[in-house]
Amino acid sequence: MSDNIYDVIIIGGGPAGLTAAIYTTRSKLKTLLIEKMGCGGQVIITDNIENYPGFPEGISGFELSAKFEEQARKFGVEIINDEVTGLIIEKTDNLKTVKTQNSSFKTLTVIISSGANPKKLQVPGEEEFLGKGVSYCATCDGPFFKAKDIIVVGGGDSAVEEAIYLTRFAKKVTLIHRRDRLRAAKLIQDRAFNNPKMVIVLNSIVTKITGDENVKGVLIKNVVDGKEKQTDASGVFIFAGYVPNTMFLKDTLKLDERCYVLTDNDMKTSVPGIFACGDVRNKMLKQVVTAVGDGAAAAFSAQEYVDELKGTSYK
């Protein structure tokens, strides 16, 4: 086999991808990890992770990601920063070609861990005021809103946790959720409802973000009675879910109706030799701990596939 061919290429350097890299490199597979920006993924913007085993006092997403990367590099993974633009399946020699903006690489297997990006509300004012009061990252932008009123949109764990975090800076945080109850874990909900700086508005959606040079408020619509009201705010933080980063895969793999990669329990996709793990795949729970499990499973499946191709499978 040519020295220029990798055993495994991992696309994406979040918790799933870094875990996969730890496992493949420990198994002595020649591994390349391609990450568009810096390693860490969405978790690096999380202020405190308190449900990851082994850290009873919690740990910041940035810190945890740094530990993952350090461990992967220790075992010898090669990491480059580039954007993957396509994936080609060679029909004659079992090889896959990963195309990037600046180059292309050949490999026996591919592990896709490209994650997801924050979903937008698609309401008037959202694009106009991006960076001028509209944000998708509480830890990045929260300190800019000291003693000001903030709107947070969403009802899941991330939305409620980030809303609680923002009370460190804000005068008041109004959490808006479209359903009649929050989706977040009960413990997190209790903290929100007991926080004197928080107001929770249910059965409601944001229909417009208003302002002049910067955000001045939002228009909120009650989905039950249809009534709308203007609420003043200097910042709008949106945590309305995620959109998977799978545009480069649409002609290669089977995706579900929301464009998440379909896999089995071993992280195998619709194409032999291609595996997917973490937030990019269709699954119920999207957490760091599940991403790590996915990454380990994908790496093990990739190793079995490589061993079979090379004729070194354990019989």
Secondary structure per residue as TSV (DSSP state, phi and psi in degrees):
chain	resnum	aa	ss	phi	psi
A	1	M	-	360.0	136.8
A	2	S	-	-63.1	143.5
A	3	D	T	-66.9	-17.6
A	4	N	T	-84.6	-1.6
A	5	I	E	-103.4	128.4
A	6	Y	E	-83.3	152.2
A	7	D	E	-73.4	-41.8
A	8	V	E	-140.6	134.0
A	9	I	E	-116.5	128.1
A	10	I	E	-106.0	125.6
A	11	I	E	-102.9	105.7
A	12	G	-	113.6	133.1
A	13	G	-	-115.5	35.7
A	14	G	S	-82.2	-169.0
A	15	P	H	-55.0	-40.7
A	16	A	H	-65.5	-48.6
A	17	G	H	-65.0	-41.4
A	18	L	H	-67.6	-38.0
A	19	T	H	-64.4	-44.2
A	20	A	H	-57.6	-41.0
A	21	A	H	-64.2	-39.8
A	22	I	H	-59.4	-45.0
A	23	Y	H	-71.6	-41.5
A	24	T	H	-70.3	-39.8
A	25	T	H	-70.8	-34.4
A	26	R	H	-64.7	-27.1
A	27	S	T	-88.2	9.9
A	28	K	T	65.4	29.6
A	29	L	-	-89.3	134.9
A	30	K	-	-69.7	114.1
A	31	T	E	-124.2	131.9
A	32	L	E	-117.4	130.2
A	33	L	E	-111.0	124.9
A	34	I	E	-109.6	120.5
A	35	E	E	-126.7	130.0
A	36	K	S	-61.6	-48.1
A	37	M	S	-110.5	-125.4
A	38	G	S	-100.0	158.3
A	39	C	T	-65.3	153.7
A	40	G	T	132.2	-39.7
A	41	G	G	70.3	-160.2
A	42	Q	G	-61.6	-26.4
A	43	V	G	-65.0	-23.2
A	44	I	G	-66.2	-18.3
A	45	I	G	-93.4	5.2
A	46	T	-	-87.2	125.4
A	47	D	S	-65.4	-46.8
A	48	N	-	-147.8	126.8
A	49	I	B	-107.3	114.1
A	50	E	-	-111.3	1.4
A	51	N	S	-113.6	16.0
A	52	Y	S	-91.9	122.6
A	53	P	T	-55.0	140.5
A	54	G	T	97.3	-6.6
A	55	F	-	-129.0	74.4
A	56	P	T	-61.2	-24.7
A	57	E	T	-91.9	-1.9
A	58	G	-	88.7	165.7
A	59	I	B	-153.5	145.2
A	60	S	-	-71.2	151.5
A	61	G	H	-60.2	-37.6
A	62	F	H	-62.7	-45.1
A	63	E	H	-63.4	-46.1
A	64	L	H	-63.3	-43.2
A	65	S	H	-62.0	-39.0
A	66	A	H	-62.7	-37.8
A	67	K	H	-66.6	-41.6
A	68	F	H	-58.9	-48.2
A	69	E	H	-64.2	-42.8
A	70	E	H	-58.3	-42.8
A	71	Q	H	-68.1	-40.2
A	72	A	H	-63.8	-43.0
A	73	R	H	-65.7	-34.7
A	74	K	H	-57.9	-36.7
A	75	F	T	-88.2	-2.5
A	76	G	T	103.9	18.3
A	77	V	-	-67.7	142.8
A	78	E	E	-93.5	127.3
A	79	I	E	-122.2	130.0
A	80	I	E	-127.8	154.1
A	81	N	E	-102.7	113.5
A	82	D	-	-164.4	164.6
A	83	E	-	-107.0	124.9
A	84	V	E	-75.4	130.3
A	85	T	E	-114.5	-14.5
A	86	G	E	-169.1	161.6
A	87	L	E	-136.7	120.6
A	88	I	E	-113.3	130.3
A	89	I	E	-97.0	115.2
A	90	E	-	-77.6	130.1
A	91	K	S	-88.3	-13.5
A	92	T	S	-101.4	-28.8
A	93	D	S	-129.3	18.4
A	94	N	S	64.5	11.5
A	95	L	-	-89.4	155.6
A	96	K	E	-120.6	141.1
A	97	T	E	-111.4	121.8
A	98	V	E	-98.9	116.1
A	99	K	E	-96.6	136.6
A	100	T	E	-123.2	177.3
A	101	Q	S	-62.3	-30.5
A	102	N	S	-113.5	-8.3
A	103	S	-	-165.5	-168.7
A	104	S	E	-150.3	151.8
A	105	F	E	-139.0	143.3
A	106	K	E	-103.7	144.9
A	107	T	E	-154.3	158.2
A	108	L	E	-79.3	-37.7
A	109	T	E	-136.4	158.7
A	110	V	E	-131.2	133.9
A	111	I	E	-113.7	117.4
A	112	I	E	-94.4	118.5
A	113	S	-	-137.6	47.0
A	114	S	-	-79.2	-2.6
A	115	G	-	68.6	-154.1
A	116	A	E	-149.2	158.3
A	117	N	E	-111.4	155.6
A	118	P	E	-57.2	136.4
A	119	K	-	-78.9	138.6
A	120	K	-	-93.3	154.6
A	121	L	-	-75.5	-24.9
A	122	Q	-	60.8	46.5
A	123	V	-	-117.5	156.0
A	124	P	T	-55.4	135.8
A	125	G	T	95.7	-18.1
A	126	E	T	-64.7	-49.9
A	127	E	T	-71.9	-40.4
A	128	E	T	-59.6	-38.3
A	129	F	T	-104.7	16.1
A	130	L	B	-62.5	124.1
A	131	G	T	81.5	-1.5
A	132	K	T	-123.6	31.4
A	133	G	T	130.2	-23.9
A	134	V	E	-93.9	130.9
A	135	S	E	-146.5	157.9
A	136	Y	S	-120.1	13.5
A	137	C	-	-142.6	105.2
A	138	A	H	-67.4	-42.8
A	139	T	H	-69.1	-27.9
A	140	C	H	-72.0	-45.4
A	141	D	H	-115.6	-8.7
A	142	G	G	-52.5	-44.2
A	143	P	G	-61.1	-16.7
A	144	F	G	-76.3	-7.3
A	145	F	G	-119.5	39.4
A	146	K	T	-63.9	130.3
A	147	A	T	61.1	26.2
A	148	K	S	-118.0	165.0
A	149	D	E	-87.0	135.4
A	150	I	E	-127.1	142.4
A	151	I	E	-105.3	134.2
A	152	V	E	-120.6	131.6
A	153	V	E	-109.7	124.3
A	154	G	-	138.9	165.4
A	155	G	-	-138.7	3.2
A	156	G	S	-86.2	-174.5
A	157	D	H	-55.2	-49.0
A	158	S	H	-61.1	-46.4
A	159	A	H	-61.3	-47.5
A	160	V	H	-70.9	-40.5
A	161	E	H	-63.0	-42.9
A	162	E	H	-68.9	-33.9
A	163	A	H	-63.0	-42.8
A	164	I	H	-62.7	-43.2
A	165	Y	H	-58.5	-41.2
A	166	L	H	-66.8	-19.5
A	167	T	T	-66.8	-14.3
A	168	R	T	-62.4	-31.1
A	169	F	T	-108.6	-39.5
A	170	A	-	-76.4	157.7
A	171	K	S	-74.1	-41.4
A	172	K	E	-152.5	141.0
A	173	V	E	-119.1	121.5
A	174	T	E	-104.3	117.2
A	175	L	E	-96.3	123.0
A	176	I	E	-112.7	125.7
A	177	H	-	-133.3	140.3
A	178	R	S	-77.4	-16.0
A	179	R	S	-97.2	176.7
A	180	D	S	-86.9	0.3
A	181	R	S	-155.5	157.9
A	182	L	-	-77.8	155.4
A	183	R	-	-94.8	-12.3
A	184	A	S	-63.7	159.9
A	185	A	-	-58.0	148.1
A	186	K	H	-56.7	-40.7
A	187	L	H	-60.2	-42.8
A	188	I	H	-68.9	-40.1
A	189	Q	H	-59.5	-44.0
A	190	D	H	-58.5	-41.5
A	191	R	H	-63.8	-38.8
A	192	A	H	-67.1	-49.1
A	193	F	H	-65.4	-25.8
A	194	N	T	-93.5	0.4
A	195	N	-	-85.6	118.2
A	196	P	T	-65.0	-16.3
A	197	K	T	-90.1	-2.8
A	198	M	E	-108.3	140.5
A	199	V	E	-122.4	129.1
A	200	I	E	-110.7	122.5
A	201	V	E	-115.0	114.2
A	202	L	-	-100.8	170.9
A	203	N	S	54.0	36.6
A	204	S	E	-141.6	152.8
A	205	I	E	-133.9	156.1
A	206	V	E	-88.5	124.4
A	207	T	E	-104.5	-16.9
A	208	K	E	-161.6	142.1
A	209	I	E	-107.9	125.4
A	210	T	E	-113.6	160.7
A	211	G	E	165.3	-170.9
A	212	D	S	-117.7	-93.1
A	213	E	S	-80.8	-28.0
A	214	N	S	-133.4	169.7
A	215	V	E	-62.4	135.0
A	216	K	E	-118.1	-16.9
A	217	G	E	171.1	-174.0
A	218	V	E	-137.9	156.2
A	219	L	E	-100.2	122.1
A	220	I	E	-111.4	131.5
A	221	K	E	-113.7	129.5
A	222	N	E	-79.3	121.9
A	223	V	T	-76.3	-10.1
A	224	V	T	-87.2	-52.4
A	225	D	T	-103.7	-6.3
A	226	G	-	79.0	2.3
A	227	K	-	-76.1	144.2
A	228	E	E	-116.8	149.2
A	229	K	E	-146.6	149.6
A	230	Q	E	-90.3	131.8
A	231	T	E	-123.8	126.7
A	232	D	E	-73.1	141.5
A	233	A	-	-166.6	150.3
A	234	S	S	-97.5	-17.4
A	235	G	E	-141.3	146.5
A	236	V	E	-128.3	115.1
A	237	F	E	-107.4	124.0
A	238	I	E	-110.4	121.2
A	239	F	-	-131.7	70.5
A	240	A	-	-105.7	26.5
A	241	G	-	102.6	-169.9
A	242	Y	E	-136.7	158.4
A	243	V	E	-117.6	123.5
A	244	P	E	-66.4	146.0
A	245	N	S	-86.4	80.2
A	246	T	-	-128.7	14.0
A	247	M	G	-56.6	-35.5
A	248	F	G	-75.9	-2.6
A	249	L	G	-111.3	-4.0
A	250	K	T	-59.9	-25.6
A	251	D	T	-103.4	8.1
A	252	T	T	-114.7	-47.0
A	253	L	S	-119.3	161.8
A	254	K	-	-77.0	125.6
A	255	L	B	-116.7	158.6
A	256	D	-	-84.7	-173.9
A	257	E	T	-66.0	-18.4
A	258	R	T	-101.6	8.4
A	259	C	S	75.0	18.7
A	260	Y	-	-80.7	149.1
A	261	V	B	-74.5	133.3
A	262	L	-	-86.9	128.8
A	263	T	-	-136.2	166.9
A	264	D	-	-95.4	-170.6
A	265	N	T	-69.3	-16.1
A	266	D	T	-96.7	11.9
A	267	M	-	70.9	15.6
A	268	K	B	-78.0	136.0
A	269	T	-	-95.0	-167.6
A	270	S	S	-74.3	-8.9
A	271	V	S	-117.3	123.9
A	272	P	T	-56.4	135.8
A	273	G	T	87.6	-0.8
A	274	I	E	-119.9	129.1
A	275	F	E	-125.9	158.1
A	276	A	E	-137.8	147.1
A	277	C	-	-152.0	158.2
A	278	G	G	82.7	-155.5
A	279	D	G	-67.9	-12.5
A	280	V	G	-77.4	-15.7
A	281	R	B	-102.0	159.5
A	282	N	-	-75.4	110.2
A	283	K	-	-155.9	165.3
A	284	M	S	-76.2	-49.6
A	285	L	-	-109.9	121.0
A	286	K	-	-110.2	95.7
A	287	Q	-	-138.7	163.7
A	288	V	H	-58.4	-43.4
A	289	V	H	-64.5	-35.1
A	290	T	H	-76.4	-32.4
A	291	A	H	-62.9	-41.7
A	292	V	H	-62.9	-43.9
A	293	G	H	-62.4	-42.3
A	294	D	H	-58.3	-45.7
A	295	G	H	-61.1	-41.6
A	296	A	H	-65.1	-43.4
A	297	A	H	-65.0	-41.5
A	298	A	H	-63.3	-40.8
A	299	A	H	-64.3	-41.7
A	300	F	H	-64.6	-42.4
A	301	S	H	-64.5	-39.4
A	302	A	H	-64.3	-41.0
A	303	Q	H	-62.0	-43.8
A	304	E	H	-61.1	-39.7
A	305	Y	H	-65.5	-44.7
A	306	V	H	-63.8	-44.7
A	307	D	H	-59.5	-38.5
A	308	E	H	-66.8	-41.6
A	309	L	H	-64.5	-38.3
A	310	K	H	-85.6	-7.7
A	311	G	T	75.8	25.8
A	312	T	-	-113.6	17.3
A	313	S	-	-61.2	144.1
A	314	Y	-	-78.7	120.6
A	315	K	-	-100.1	360.0
